[in-house]
Amino acid sequence: MSQYLSFVAFAALVALAPGPDTFLTLRNTVVGGRGRGTWTAIGICLAGTVQGLLAAAGLGAVIAHAEPVFEAIRWAGVVYLVYLGSVAIRAALRNGEGWQVEGLRPRARRPWRELRSGFLSNITNPKVLMFNLAVLPQFVGAHASALTFAVYAMTLVALGAVVLLSVVLAADRAKGALQRSRVRRGVDGGTGVVMLGFAGALATEA
């Protein structure tokens, strides 16, 4: 139990560290409110669950050691981050118009679009899979069962969900200030720069 609690404390710190998922959730909440932010978080958590279960089943290691597959995932992540960053920056330059992640014209959107954007943001991030493969074994032990591995992986997903939903609630409560044009442009521009920065770091990673 002490080992598991140590992992929970470590995983909480990891979950609190802002990354592409955090900024995407924040932006989608500011764009469309609590509902869209929540669906984004759900998509991210679904992808995290898939990556955790792949690692628990041993398939994650196969993917990580199949260099062409891993590189394809990595470059898909780069392309998607560049896409998200470019859309956000273009929206900021257009004075806050066109705030939708999937395009630049405001339009009614269905929940699955936010779910999809969140899912793609996480599933194309190879660092999530590598975390499960490189860090979790240090806590669960070399001879742990797949079930134990899965419990630890799902704990990480659960903690991430708490953080993302906290971001959604905080952004929704501050929507009065965030809906101001200057603030919205700042959120868009900042998110775009951060996304492009993450893309550059992922692209140049050895």
ChimeraX attribute file (.defattr): number of C-alpha atoms within 10 A of each C-alpha:
attribute: neighborCount
match mode: 1-to-1
recipient: residues
	/A:1	6
	/A:2	7
	/A:3	9
	/A:4	14
	/A:5	10
	/A:6	12
	/A:7	20
	/A:8	16
	/A:9	11
	/A:10	12
	/A:11	20
	/A:12	18
	/A:13	12
	/A:14	14
	/A:15	19
	/A:16	14
	/A:17	10
	/A:18	11
	/A:19	13
	/A:20	22
	/A:21	24
	/A:22	23
	/A:23	20
	/A:24	28
	/A:25	28
	/A:26	29
	/A:27	27
	/A:28	26
	/A:29	26
	/A:30	24
	/A:31	23
	/A:32	17
	/A:33	18
	/A:34	23
	/A:35	15
	/A:36	25
	/A:37	30
	/A:38	26
	/A:39	25
	/A:40	34
	/A:41	32
	/A:42	21
	/A:43	25
	/A:44	30
	/A:45	26
	/A:46	20
	/A:47	24
	/A:48	26
	/A:49	20
	/A:50	19
	/A:51	27
	/A:52	29
	/A:53	22
	/A:54	20
	/A:55	26
	/A:56	25
	/A:57	15
	/A:58	13
	/A:59	13
	/A:60	21
	/A:61	17
	/A:62	13
	/A:63	17
	/A:64	18
	/A:65	11
	/A:66	11
	/A:67	11
	/A:68	11
	/A:69	12
	/A:70	18
	/A:71	15
	/A:72	13
	/A:73	18
	/A:74	20
	/A:75	17
	/A:76	18
	/A:77	23
	/A:78	22
	/A:79	16
	/A:80	19
	/A:81	27
	/A:82	20
	/A:83	17
	/A:84	23
	/A:85	27
	/A:86	20
	/A:87	23
	/A:88	30
	/A:89	22
	/A:90	19
	/A:91	24
	/A:92	25
	/A:93	13
	/A:94	13
	/A:95	14
	/A:96	24
	/A:97	16
	/A:98	19
	/A:99	26
	/A:100	21
	/A:101	22
	/A:102	15
	/A:103	13
	/A:104	16
	/A:105	12
	/A:106	13
	/A:107	10
	/A:108	8
	/A:109	12
	/A:110	10
	/A:111	14
	/A:112	13
	/A:113	17
	/A:114	29
	/A:115	23
	/A:116	17
	/A:117	23
	/A:118	28
	/A:119	23
	/A:120	20
	/A:121	22
	/A:122	23
	/A:123	24
	/A:124	22
	/A:125	24
	/A:126	20
	/A:127	14
	/A:128	15
	/A:129	24
	/A:130	17
	/A:131	15
	/A:132	24
	/A:133	21
	/A:134	12
	/A:135	11
	/A:136	22
	/A:137	16
	/A:138	10
	/A:139	14
	/A:140	19
	/A:141	11
	/A:142	9
	/A:143	9
	/A:144	12
	/A:145	12
	/A:146	14
	/A:147	12
	/A:148	14
	/A:149	23
	/A:150	21
	/A:151	16
	/A:152	22
	/A:153	25
	/A:154	19
	/A:155	19
	/A:156	24
	/A:157	22
	/A:158	18
	/A:159	19
	/A:160	25
	/A:161	20
	/A:162	15
	/A:163	19
	/A:164	28
	/A:165	21
	/A:166	14
	/A:167	21
	/A:168	27
	/A:169	18
	/A:170	14
	/A:171	22
	/A:172	19
	/A:173	13
	/A:174	12
	/A:175	18
	/A:176	10
	/A:177	12
	/A:178	18
	/A:179	14
	/A:180	12
	/A:181	14
	/A:182	14
	/A:183	14
	/A:184	23
	/A:185	24
	/A:186	16
	/A:187	21
	/A:188	28
	/A:189	22
	/A:190	17
	/A:191	25
	/A:192	27
	/A:193	17
	/A:194	17
	/A:195	27
	/A:196	22
	/A:197	16
	/A:198	18
	/A:199	24
	/A:200	14
	/A:201	12
	/A:202	18
	/A:203	15
	/A:204	8
	/A:205	8
	/A:206	5
